[in-house]
Amino acid sequence: MTTKDRLLAAAAAALAQDGVTGVSARTVAARAEVNQALVFYHFGSVSGLLDAAVRRSVDLAVASYRDRLADITTLAELLSVGRALHESERRSGNVAQMAQVMAGAMRDQTLAVAARYAMDRWTAEIDGVLTRVLPSSPLHGLVEPSGLARTIAAGFIGLELYDAVDPEAAEAALASLDTIGALVSAFDVLPPLALRAVRNRARRVIARTAAARGGAR
């Protein structure tokens, strides 16, 4: 492992375990067992190091799940994989890391950029899945893949943050997602005529809701 990789791994661990306020060039260098001057040599600043560490963690996580995401054929499967991803991210410490990044983003523009990068990376992966599976789902024509992808990505990151505060409540929320997945799957077995009627009804409700929201502005 190179010195740069050691600093990135040490920064990710420090961020997850000690929080943003506990991270400094000295503490990260001590974890990596290198001279703290190397933090500034490789990354320019502690914020620059944290930004690189977050991007590295997200890139590794996305890469590790890319094959599973590519095999998804239904929305229910996407929710199931998302649940497994949440458990994996929690065990790896990435949940705690993301919580600290989100907290620090309110005060540090570099961390805000890192947080947006994480959101965009996961959103892009989910968008690819939705673009592939929505045409054969009951939601076809009702929602845009890109908007739904951002909703799902934001929801799961929110659950990761919630997990750090109230694990039982976060688990209950995840269980509700399982129920939603089951409900969506139930529509798959409807006869074409019945499914078309459901979609038409949903379109009318969506149109009325949009009109009411526009009138309230």
C-alpha positions in Angstrom: 0.0 0.0 0.0 1.4 3.4 -1.0 1.7 6.3 1.5 -1.2 8.0 -0.2 -3.4 4.9 0.1 -2.5 4.6 3.8 -3.5 8.2 4.4 -6.8 7.7 2.6 -7.6 4.6 4.6 -6.6 6.2 7.8 -8.7 9.3 7.1 -11.8 7.2 6.4 -11.3 5.3 9.6 -10.7 8.5 11.6 -13.8 10.2 10.1 -16.0 7.2 11.0 -14.6 6.6 14.5 -13.7 10.1 15.7 -15.9 12.4 13.6 -15.0 15.5 11.7 -13.9 17.4 14.8 -11.5 14.6 15.7 -9.7 14.5 12.4 -6.5 16.4 12.0 -3.3 16.0 10.0 -1.6 14.7 13.2 -4.3 12.1 14.1 -4.5 10.8 10.5 -0.8 10.7 10.1 -0.5 8.8 13.4 -3.0 6.2 12.2 -1.2 5.8 8.9 2.2 5.8 10.7 3.6 8.5 8.4 4.9 12.1 8.9 2.0 14.6 9.1 3.6 16.8 6.5 2.7 14.2 3.9 -1.0 15.0 4.4 -0.3 18.5 2.9 2.1 17.1 0.3 -0.4 14.7 -1.2 -3.8 16.5 -0.5 -3.0 20.2 0.2 -5.2 20.3 3.4 -7.1 18.1 5.8 -10.3 18.9 4.0 -8.7 17.9 0.7 -7.7 14.6 2.3 -11.2 14.0 3.7 -12.7 14.8 0.3 -10.4 12.2 -1.4 -11.1 9.7 1.3 -14.9 10.0 0.9 -14.7 9.7 -2.9 -12.5 6.6 -2.5 -14.9 5.0 -0.1 -17.9 5.7 -2.4 -16.1 4.5 -5.5 -15.1 1.2 -3.8 -18.6 0.7 -2.6 -20.2 1.4 -6.0 -17.7 -0.9 -7.7 -18.4 -3.7 -5.3 -22.2 -3.6 -6.0 -22.1 -2.9 -9.7 -22.5 -6.5 -10.7 -25.4 -7.0 -8.4 -27.1 -3.9 -9.6 -26.6 -5.0 -13.2 -28.5 -8.3 -12.4 -31.6 -6.5 -11.1 -34.7 -7.0 -13.1 -37.5 -5.6 -10.9 -38.1 -2.7 -8.5 -38.5 -5.2 -5.6 -35.1 -6.6 -6.3 -33.7 -3.1 -6.3 -35.1 -2.5 -2.8 -33.7 -5.9 -1.7 -30.2 -5.0 -2.9 -30.5 -1.6 -1.3 -31.2 -3.3 2.0 -28.2 -5.5 1.7 -26.1 -2.5 0.7 -27.2 -0.7 3.8 -26.1 -3.6 6.0 -22.8 -3.8 4.2 -22.1 0.0 4.4 -23.0 -0.1 8.1 -20.5 -2.9 8.8 -17.8 -1.2 6.8 -18.1 2.1 8.7 -19.3 4.0 5.7 -22.6 4.8 7.3 -20.8 6.6 10.2 -18.5 8.2 7.7 -21.3 9.6 5.6 -23.1 10.9 8.7 -20.0 12.9 9.6 -19.6 14.2 6.0 -23.2 15.4 6.0 -22.8 17.1 9.3 -19.5 18.7 8.3 -20.9 19.8 4.9 -22.9 22.5 6.6 -19.7 24.3 7.6 -17.1 23.0 5.1 -17.6 23.6 1.3 -15.1 20.8 0.5 -17.1 18.3 2.5 -20.3 19.6 0.8 -18.7 18.8 -2.6 -17.7 15.3 -1.4 -21.3 14.7 -0.1 -22.7 15.7 -3.5 -20.2 13.4 -5.2 -21.4 10.5 -3.1 -25.0 11.3 -3.9 -24.3 11.6 -7.6 -22.4 8.4 -7.8 -25.2 6.3 -6.2 -27.9 8.2 -8.1 -26.2 7.4 -11.4 -26.0 3.7 -10.6 -29.7 3.6 -9.5 -30.8 5.6 -12.5 -29.2 3.0 -14.8 -31.2 0.2 -13.0 -34.5 2.2 -13.2 -34.1 3.0 -16.8 -33.8 -0.7 -17.5 -36.5 -2.0 -15.2 -39.3 0.6 -15.2 -40.6 -0.1 -18.7 -41.8 -3.5 -17.5 -43.1 -2.3 -14.2 -46.5 -1.0 -13.1 -44.8 2.4 -12.7 -43.9 2.7 -16.4 -45.0 6.2 -17.6 -45.8 7.4 -14.2 -42.4 8.4 -12.9 -39.1 9.6 -14.4 -36.2 7.3 -13.7 -33.8 10.2 -12.9 -36.2 11.8 -10.3 -37.0 8.4 -8.7 -33.3 7.6 -8.6 -32.5 10.7 -6.6 -35.4 9.9 -4.3 -34.1 6.4 -3.6 -30.5 7.5 -3.2 -31.5 10.3 -0.8 -33.8 7.9 1.1 -31.1 5.3 1.6 -28.5 7.9 2.7 -31.1 9.4 5.0 -31.7 5.9 6.5 -27.9 5.5 7.0 -27.8 8.7 9.0 -31.0 7.7 10.9 -29.3 4.3 11.7 -26.6 6.1 13.7 -29.3 7.8 15.8 -32.0 5.2 16.2 -31.1 1.8 14.7 -34.5 0.2 15.6 -36.4 3.0 13.9 -34.2 2.7 10.8 -34.8 -1.0 10.7 -38.5 -0.4 10.9 -38.2 2.0 7.9 -36.3 -0.6 5.9 -39.0 -3.2 6.7 -41.6 -0.8 5.3 -39.6 -0.6 2.1 -39.8 -4.4 1.9 -43.6 -4.1 2.1 -43.6 -1.5 -0.6 -41.5 -3.8 -2.8 -44.0 -6.6 -2.2 -46.9 -4.3 -3.1 -45.3 -3.3 -6.4 -44.6 -6.9 -7.2 -48.3 -7.7 -6.6 -49.2 -5.4 -9.5 -47.0 -7.4 -11.8 -49.5 -10.3 -11.9 -52.5 -8.1 -12.8 -54.1 -8.8 -16.2 -53.1 -6.1 -18.8 -56.5 -4.5 -18.7 -56.6 -4.1 -15.0 -53.0 -2.8 -14.9 -53.9 -0.3 -17.6 -56.8 0.9 -15.5 -54.6 1.3 -12.4 -52.1 3.3 -14.4 -54.8 5.6 -15.9 -56.2 6.2 -12.4 -52.7 6.9 -11.1 -52.1 9.4 -13.9 -55.3 11.3 -13.1 -54.4 11.5 -9.4 -50.8 12.6 -10.2 -52.2 15.3 -12.5 -54.6 16.6 -9.9 -51.9 16.7 -7.3 -49.6 18.6 -9.6 -52.3 21.1 -10.4 -53.1 21.6 -6.7 -49.5 22.1 -5.9 -49.1 24.6 -8.8 -52.2 26.5 -7.6 -50.9 26.7 -4.0 -47.8 28.6 -5.1 
